[in-house]
Each structure stands twice: as C-alpha cells, then as structure tokens.
Amino acid sequence: MGSVSLSLRWLRSRCTDVRSVAVGAVPSGLADRLTLNPAFILLILASIASSAFSGSAFTLDEAIEYALEHNPDLLRTREQVNGAKGMVMEARSGFLPHFELGASYTRQFELPTLTIAGADGPAVEVPLGYENNYSAGISVTQSLWSWGRVLNAYRIADLGLDAVRYDVEEMESAVRYEVARAFYGLIVAHEFEKVARDALGQAERHFGVVETREREGLASRFDLLRAQVQVANAKPPVIRAANAVDLAEQQLKLVLGIDLATQIEVQGELVVGPAEVDLVEAIEQALAMRPALESLRRRRSIAARALSIAQAQNKPTFFASAAYVYQRPFYFSEDWGRDIRATVGVTIPIFDGFRTRGAVARAKSSLRDLELSLTVLEDGVELEVRTAYLRLMEAQETLASQQETVGQAEESLRIAEVRFRNGMATSLEVMDTQLALTQARTNYLGAVSDFLIARASLVRAVGRDMWGSEGIGEGAVGEDS
C-alpha cells in the first residue's frame, strides 16, 4: 500500500540554494571576509530560516504535543484550574484570624451640653464631649467553632480543584482523539487523492491505447468514445479529492490551534496491525480511570459537604476577638490614650424564616441529582467503550478482508491490459477492471481509516492508552503494531 510522507527534504535543498546565492552574490574576497564575521553568519542563517520555512511538519506525536500546548478549548479549561486554586485559598482563610486596621476623625460642630444649676449663682453649661475626635486601632477576629461550616467549605474548594483537574485530563484526552482523527483524516485524504489521480492516469493511458488501436482499425469508434467518457468521469473525483485534502488540512490546523493561513505538513504512513482488546477489562478500566467519572465523583462529594453546611446553618457559632485602640480624647480627658479589649462570644440563630430548611432541601436535591448523573454517566461510558470496541472489531475484520483485494485487483488490471493489447479482451473489460481497482483501493483506505479512528476512539473511551504509543501516537502511523 502506498504511503504519504511529506518530509523536510525540500527545506534542506532550499537552504543550500539560498546559501549559495547569498555567498555567490559578492566578490570572492569580500565573501571570505563576510563569512568570517559571526554576526554575518547569524544574519544569513536567520534569513535562510525565515525564507525557506513558513510552516511546520508534524508527526502524529508532535501534532498531539503541539495541540496540548495551543488548543484554545484546552487552554480555556486549564485556566479554570487557576480559578479553583483561588477558591481554595479563599476557603482556607476561614481557618485564619482576620486583622483589620481602622482610623477615623470626627468633628462635632455642635456639642451637647449639660446645664448645672448653681446654688448661689447662675446655671453653668458643661459641654459633653470634644469638637475634635481622633481614633486609630487594630482588631483581630478568630472563628473558634462553626459546626463544621469552615472545614466543609475548605473541603468543597479542595474537591472543586480536583474536579477541575480531572476536567483538564478529560479535555486533554478529547484533544488527543480529535488530533488523531484529523491527522488520520489528512493522511487518508492524501491517499484518496493519489488513488483518484492514479485512476485518471489509468483512464488516460487506456484512452491512448484505444486511440492508437482505433487508428489502426483494431478498435471501434464506440470503444474510443467509451474510453474518452471514462477519462472525463475520472476528473471530478480528482477535484473532490484535492478539495478534501484542503478541508482536512484546515480541520487539523483548527484542532492544533494554528492560524488557518499557515502552511503545515504531516509525516506518516498508514500502516496498521492487530489490536487485541479484552472488552471486560476495558470497561473496568474505563469505570475506574475515566477522568470525566472522577470529576463527577468529586462533585458528588462536594454536594454531600454542601448538605452538611446547610444543615449547620442554624447551629451556634463561637468566636473570639481583640482590639487595640489609640484615641483622643480618652474618656473625659482631651489627651491621647489607649484602650485594649478582648471578647469571646457565641451567636445562636433562633429563627431564620425557614431559610435553613430550604437550604437543606435544595442541597439534598443537588446531591441526588449528581448521584443520578453519575449513574447515567457510568452507563454512558460503558456504552461508549462497547461501541468503540465493536467498531474496532468491525474495522479489523473489514481490513483483513480488504488486504488481499487490492493486490488481486492490480493483477487483474495488468492481465486485462495485456489481453486488450493482444486483442483478447474488450475495452469495456479493461475499464471495468480499472473501476474495480479504484473501488478496491478506496475500500481499503476506508477500512484503514475506520480502524485507526476506532482504535483512537477506544483509547478515548477507556481513558488510557492500552497499546503503549500505538493507540493514539506514533506507533499507529508508520510502524506495524
């Protein structure tokens, strides 16, 4: 079976040409002096790199590695980890004391007065307070016991961080699968284009033979027209195949996170082998290791702890606080003075308008919803594994049945062409044999594509690579597994 291998040989030749032009464009003596200058050498190398290479050449592993660093959806999911870390830090603050600094200035424009009647004289008005009041201080508050609310809030944030990390793993798995599918799709599209061009070439060669035989009186006008129609019919598939290559390339660039105007190349061959899978083991591994399931299990634990927080809303809260205040006036003296206070207290909710009851009912409902969602997801993962397994087995059997067909069709065409040149076969027989070869090659490529994608899909469903690097990686392209 032919292969697609778009390498960097053209880059090496282009670099040689550019280097020759760059040095040969100046006199020999000046060229010698320039090439001895390190700065000039670096300048030439930079110009060679920029002019000769505008894109990237990827193997499958390199494409996956690039996508894991540049895929926009994956980058957005990873950013959620930073937000979850912030929530953990925010929840941890509930264990720590809270310090506050405060300062104020108050101007009393009208002071209240106290009138004191004199025994032998007029009444005396005594001002209460002072016009200018200053105060500065620091206070600290520490929660002593909140019936588990602070601890559960921290556990929720920590579980949320774990859940988001599993979401990232799930997205990474999805990106690997999408890259593999797009990568295989591009290589298969190149192969389909090659098959279409080969079919066109065969039709054109046959038309040339029929045309020659028609001039010699050995073929009829009908045979010539039929061969001419065959050539015309072989051209649209070439156009469609070329368009399919372009679309497959755009799809790969979209998954990789590369600008659609950037030119890229891929390196790889469509070589496949058996893929032995134990369905029961694959299902067990998927239920135990699939990141999406682990993420939902963490969220179920979050809902359970949220229920505990809701149930503790009507429980007492114990706290301690202390304050240091430096103020003027100080009590009844217009001087600066300090005041130190410490408090230990408890707050006991008496009636909250049934808010706690509503919060508990909502938390129980959320927990039940997540438990049901987890059951549905587990069933869905098992179904996904079974579906991928059956498609892999189907593709493997189809591939086995198609492996000898292409060789047989090629030999049939060779025999038919020899028979036609010797006048022992009709033109129609040759064209039918050409069509059979094209169909055999197309079926084989479809079977290879289905096999590789089904294997990548099974890796995606299980959540791990069961064939080392051969599930989604270099081993699936270019090596016999």
C-alpha positions in Angstrom: 0.0 0.0 0.0 1.3 3.4 -0.9 2.1 6.0 1.8 2.1 9.7 2.4 5.4 11.1 3.6 5.7 14.9 3.4 9.3 15.4 4.6 11.7 18.3 5.0 14.0 17.4 2.1 12.8 20.4 0.2 13.9 22.6 3.1 17.4 21.3 3.0 17.7 21.9 -0.7 16.2 25.3 -0.4 18.6 26.2 2.4 21.5 25.1 0.1 20.3 27.3 -2.8 19.8 30.3 -0.6 23.2 29.9 1.0 24.8 29.6 -2.5 23.1 32.8 -3.7 23.9 34.7 -0.5 27.7 34.0 -0.7 28.0 33.9 -4.5 26.4 37.3 -5.0 29.5 39.2 -3.7 33.2 39.1 -4.8 35.2 36.3 -3.5 37.5 38.3 -1.3 34.6 40.2 0.3 32.7 36.9 0.7 35.7 35.4 2.6 35.7 38.4 5.0 32.0 38.3 5.5 31.8 34.6 6.2 34.4 35.1 8.9 32.1 37.5 10.7 29.9 35.6 13.2 27.2 38.3 13.0 27.0 37.9 9.2 26.8 34.2 9.6 23.9 34.5 12.0 22.2 37.0 9.7 22.4 34.6 6.8 21.1 31.7 8.9 18.2 33.8 10.1 17.3 34.8 6.5 17.5 31.2 5.3 15.2 30.0 8.1 12.7 32.8 7.5 12.6 32.5 3.7 12.7 28.7 3.5 10.3 27.6 6.2 7.0 29.2 6.8 5.1 26.3 8.4 5.5 23.2 10.5 5.9 19.5 9.7 4.2 17.2 12.2 4.3 13.5 13.1 1.3 12.4 15.0 3.0 12.6 18.4 4.4 16.1 17.5 0.9 17.2 16.5 -0.6 15.9 19.7 2.1 17.6 21.8 1.6 20.9 19.9 -2.2 20.7 20.4 -1.8 20.1 24.1 0.0 23.4 24.3 -2.0 25.5 21.9 -5.6 24.2 21.6 -7.9 27.0 22.6 -10.5 24.9 24.3 -7.9 23.1 26.3 -6.2 26.4 27.3 -9.6 27.7 28.5 -10.2 24.6 30.6 -6.7 24.8 32.1 -7.4 28.4 33.1 -10.2 27.1 35.3 -7.6 25.5 37.5 -6.3 28.9 38.5 -9.8 29.9 39.5 -10.2 26.8 41.5 -6.9 27.4 43.3 -8.1 30.9 44.2 -11.3 29.3 45.7 -9.1 27.0 47.8 -7.1 30.0 49.1 -10.3 31.9 49.8 -11.8 28.9 51.7 -8.5 28.4 53.7 -8.9 32.0 55.0 -11.7 30.8 57.3 -9.2 29.0 59.5 -7.0 32.1 59.9 -7.6 35.2 62.1 -8.8 38.3 60.3 -6.9 41.5 61.1 -8.3 45.0 60.4 -6.8 48.4 60.7 -9.0 51.4 61.3 -8.7 55.2 61.7 -11.2 58.0 61.9 -11.6 61.7 62.6 -14.9 63.1 63.8 -15.7 66.8 64.0 -18.5 67.8 66.4 -19.9 71.1 65.2 -22.5 71.3 68.0 -21.7 69.8 71.3 -24.4 68.7 73.6 -24.3 70.5 76.9 -25.4 69.7 80.5 -26.8 72.5 82.5 -26.0 72.6 86.2 -27.9 75.0 88.4 -25.6 76.8 90.8 -26.5 77.0 94.5 -25.8 80.7 94.8 -25.2 81.7 91.2 -26.3 81.3 87.6 -26.6 77.9 86.0 -23.4 76.5 84.4 -23.5 74.7 81.0 -21.0 71.9 80.7 -20.2 70.6 77.2 -20.4 66.9 76.7 -17.5 65.7 74.5 -15.0 67.4 72.4 -15.1 69.1 69.0 -12.2 67.1 67.5 -12.1 63.3 68.0 -9.3 61.0 66.7 -9.2 57.3 66.8 -6.9 54.6 65.3 -6.6 50.9 66.1 -6.2 47.3 65.1 -8.6 44.4 65.7 -8.5 40.7 65.2 -11.3 38.2 64.9 -10.9 34.4 65.0 -13.7 31.8 64.5 -13.4 29.2 67.2 -16.1 26.7 66.2 -18.7 27.0 63.4 -20.2 23.5 63.5 -18.0 22.3 60.5 -19.0 25.1 58.2 -15.5 26.4 57.7 -13.9 22.9 57.3 -16.5 21.8 54.8 -16.2 25.0 52.8 -12.4 24.3 52.6 -13.1 20.6 51.6 -15.5 21.8 48.9 -12.9 24.1 47.4 -10.3 21.4 47.5 -12.6 18.9 45.9 -13.5 21.5 43.3 -9.9 21.9 42.4 -9.6 18.1 42.0 -12.7 18.1 39.8 -11.3 20.8 37.5 -8.0 19.0 37.2 -9.9 15.9 36.0 -11.8 18.1 33.6 -8.4 19.1 32.2 -7.4 15.5 31.8 -10.7 14.7 30.1 -10.2 17.6 27.7 -6.6 16.5 27.0 -8.0 13.1 26.1 -10.5 14.7 23.8 -7.9 16.8 22.2 -5.7 13.8 21.6 -8.6 12.0 19.9 -9.5 15.0 17.8 -5.9 15.5 16.7 -5.6 11.8 15.8 -8.8 11.8 13.9 -7.8 15.0 12.0 -4.3 13.7 11.4 -5.5 10.3 10.0 -8.1 12.2 8.0 -5.5 14.3 6.3 -3.3 11.4 5.5 -6.2 9.4 4.2 -7.3 12.4 2.1 -3.9 12.5 0.5 -4.2 8.8 -0.2 -7.6 9.2 -1.7 -6.3 12.0 -3.9 -3.5 9.7 -5.0 -6.0 6.9 -5.8 -8.1 9.4 -7.8 -5.1 10.6 -9.8 -3.9 7.0 -10.4 -7.4 6.2 -11.7 -7.3 9.2 -14.0 -3.8 8.2 -15.2 -5.0 4.7 -15.9 -8.0 6.0 -17.9 -5.8 8.4 -19.9 -3.3 5.6 -20.7 -6.1 3.3 -21.7 -7.6 6.1 -23.9 -4.2 6.4 -25.6 -4.1 2.7 -26.3 -7.7 2.7 -27.7 -7.0 5.7 -29.8 -4.0 4.1 -31.3 -5.9 0.9 -32.0 -8.8 2.8 -33.4 -6.5 4.5 -36.0 -5.1 1.1 -36.8 -8.6 -0.3 -37.3 -8.3 -2.6 -34.4 -10.9 -0.8 -32.2 -14.3 0.7 -32.9 -15.4 4.3 -32.6 -17.6 3.1 -29.7 -14.6 1.9 -27.8 -12.9 5.2 -28.4 -15.9 7.2 -27.2 -16.3 5.0 -24.2 -12.6 5.4 -23.2 -13.0 9.2 -23.7 -16.0 9.3 -21.3 -14.0 7.2 -18.8 -11.3 9.9 -18.8 -13.9 12.6 -18.3 -15.6 10.7 -15.5 -12.3 10.3 -13.7 -11.5 14.0 -13.5 -14.3 15.1 -11.0 -13.1 12.7 -8.3 -9.6 14.2 -8.5 -11.1 17.7 -7.9 -13.1 16.4 -5.0 -10.1 14.6 -3.5 -8.0 17.8 -3.8 -10.7 19.8 -2.0 -11.0 17.1 0.6 -7.2 17.4 1.3 -7.6 21.1 1.8 -10.5 20.7 4.1 -8.7 18.0 6.1 -5.7 20.3 6.5 -7.9 23.1 7.7 -9.5 20.8 10.2 -6.2 19.7 11.6 -5.0 23.3 11.9 -8.2 24.2 13.8 -7.6 21.4 16.3 -4.0 22.2 16.7 -4.7 25.9 17.3 -2.8 27.1 14.3 -3.8 30.0 12.1 -5.7 28.7 9.1 -3.4 30.7 6.7 -0.3 28.9 8.0 1.1 26.1 5.8 1.6 22.8 7.6 2.8 19.4 6.6 2.4 15.9 8.1 4.7 12.9 8.2 3.3 9.4 8.5 2.3 6.2 6.8 -1.0 4.3 7.0 0.3 1.0 8.5 -1.9 -0.9 10.8 -1.8 -4.2 12.7 -3.9 -6.3 15.1 -5.3 -4.6 18.2 -6.1 -7.2 20.8 -8.6 -5.9 23.4 -10.4 -7.5 26.4 -13.8 -5.9 26.5 -14.5 -6.7 30.2 -11.1 -5.3 31.2 -11.5 -2.2 29.0 -14.9 -1.5 30.7 -13.4 -2.0 34.2 -10.5 0.4 33.4 -12.9 3.0 31.9 -15.2 3.0 35.0 -12.1 3.2 37.3 -9.9 5.7 35.4 -12.1 7.8 33.1 -11.4 11.5 34.1 -15.0 12.5 33.5 -16.2 10.0 36.0 -13.6 11.1 38.6 -14.6 14.7 38.1 -18.3 13.9 38.7 -17.5 11.8 41.7 -15.7 14.8 43.2 -18.7 17.0 42.5 -20.9 14.4 44.2 -18.7 14.7 47.3 -19.0 18.5 47.0 -22.8 18.2 47.1 -22.6 16.0 50.2 -20.5 18.5 52.1 -22.7 21.4 50.9 -25.6 19.5 52.5 -23.6 19.4 55.8 -23.0 23.1 55.6 -26.8 23.7 55.0 -27.7 21.6 58.0 -25.3 23.6 60.2 -26.8 27.0 59.4 -29.0 27.0 62.5 -26.2 25.9 64.8 -24.3 28.1 67.3 -21.1 29.9 66.2 -18.3 30.6 68.7 -15.7 33.4 68.1 -13.1 35.4 69.8 -11.9 39.0 69.0 -9.5 41.6 70.4 -8.9 45.2 69.6 -6.2 47.8 70.4 -7.4 51.4 70.0 -5.4 54.7 70.4 -7.7 57.7 70.6 -8.1 61.3 71.6 -9.9 62.3 73.6 -9.5 59.5 76.0 -12.7 59.1 78.1 -13.1 62.5 79.9 -9.6 63.8 79.1 -8.6 65.7 75.9 -5.4 63.7 75.8 -4.3 60.6 73.8 -4.9 57.3 75.4 -5.0 53.6 74.5 -7.7 51.0 75.1 -7.3 47.2 74.8 -10.4 45.0 74.6 -10.9 41.2 74.3 -14.1 39.4 73.6 -15.3 35.8 73.5 -18.8 35.3 72.1 -21.4 33.0 70.7 -24.2 33.6 68.2 -27.2 31.3 68.3 -29.8 31.5 65.5 -33.3 31.4 66.9 -35.5 31.8 63.8 -34.3 32.4 60.2 -37.6 32.3 58.4 -37.1 28.6 57.4 -34.0 29.5 55.4 -32.1 26.6 56.8 -34.9 24.2 55.9 -35.0 25.5 52.3 -31.2 25.3 52.0 -31.2 21.7 53.2 -33.9 20.7 50.8 -32.0 22.3 47.9 -28.7 20.6 48.9 -30.4 17.2 49.2 -31.9 17.6 45.7 -28.5 18.6 44.3 -26.8 15.6 45.9 -29.5 13.2 44.5 -29.2 14.8 41.1 -25.5 14.3 41.0 -25.8 10.7 42.1 -28.3 10.0 39.3 -26.0 11.9 36.8 -23.1 9.7 37.9 -25.1 6.5 37.3 -26.1 7.8 33.8 -22.5 8.8 33.0 -21.2 5.4 34.1 -23.7 3.7 31.8 -22.8 6.1 29.1 -19.1 5.4 29.4 -19.7 1.6 29.3 -21.8 2.1 26.2 -19.1 4.2 24.7 -16.5 1.6 25.3 -18.7 -1.2 23.9 -19.4 0.9 20.8 -15.8 1.7 20.2 -14.8 -1.9 20.8 -17.4 -3.2 18.3 -16.4 -0.6 15.7 -12.7 -1.6 16.2 -13.5 -5.3 15.7 -15.7 -4.5 12.7 -12.9 -2.3 11.2 -10.3 -5.0 11.9 -12.4 -7.7 10.1 -13.1 -5.4 7.2 -9.5 -4.5 6.9 -8.5 -8.2 6.9 -10.9 -8.9 4.1 -9.7 -5.9 2.0 -5.9 -6.5 2.4 -5.6 -9.0 -0.5 -8.3 -7.4 -2.6 -6.1 -4.5 -3.8 -3.3 -6.9 -4.9 -5.8 -9.1 -6.7 -7.4 -6.0 -8.5 -4.0 -4.8 -9.6 -3.1 -8.1 -11.0 -6.5 -8.3 -12.8 -5.9 -4.9 -14.4 -2.4 -6.0 -15.6 -3.9 -9.1 -17.2 -6.8 -7.2 -18.7 -4.4 -4.6 -20.3 -2.2 -7.4 -21.7 -5.3 -9.2 -23.1 -6.6 -6.0 -24.6 -3.3 -5.2 -26.3 -3.3 -8.7 -27.7 -6.9 -8.4 -28.9 -8.2 -10.9 -26.5 -10.3 -8.5 -24.3 -12.6 -5.6 -25.0 -12.1 -2.0 -23.9 -15.1 -2.4 -21.7 -13.5 -5.2 -19.8 -10.4 -3.1 -19.2 -12.4 -0.1 -17.9 -14.4 -2.4 -15.6 -11.2 -3.8 -14.2 -9.9 -0.2 -13.7 -13.1 0.7 -11.9 -12.7 -2.4 -9.7 -9.2 -1.5 -8.8 -10.2 2.0 -7.9 -13.0 0.7 -5.8 -10.7 -1.8 -4.0 -8.2 0.9 -3.2 -11.0 3.2 -1.9 -12.5 0.4 0.2 -9.1 -0.4 1.7 -8.3 3.2 2.6 -11.8 3.5 4.2 -11.1 0.3 6.2 -7.7 1.7 7.3 -9.2 5.0 8.3 -12.0 3.3 10.2 -9.6 1.1 12.0 -7.3 3.9 13.1 -10.1 6.1 14.2 -11.9 3.3 16.0 -8.7 2.5 17.9 -8.3 6.1 18.9 -11.9 6.2 19.9 -11.5 3.2 22.2 -8.5 4.9 23.9 -10.6 8.0 24.3 -13.5 5.9 25.8 -11.3 4.0 28.2 -9.3 7.0 29.4 -5.9 5.4 28.8 -3.7 4.0 26.0 -3.9 0.2 26.0 -1.3 -0.3 23.4 1.5 1.9 24.6 2.2 4.5 21.9 0.2 2.6 19.4 -3.3 3.7 20.4 -3.0 7.4 19.8 0.6 8.1 18.9 3.5 7.4 16.6 3.1 3.6 16.7 -0.3 3.8 14.9 1.4 5.6 12.0 4.5 4.3 10.4 5.0 1.1 12.4 3.5 -2.3 12.4 1.7 -2.8 15.6 
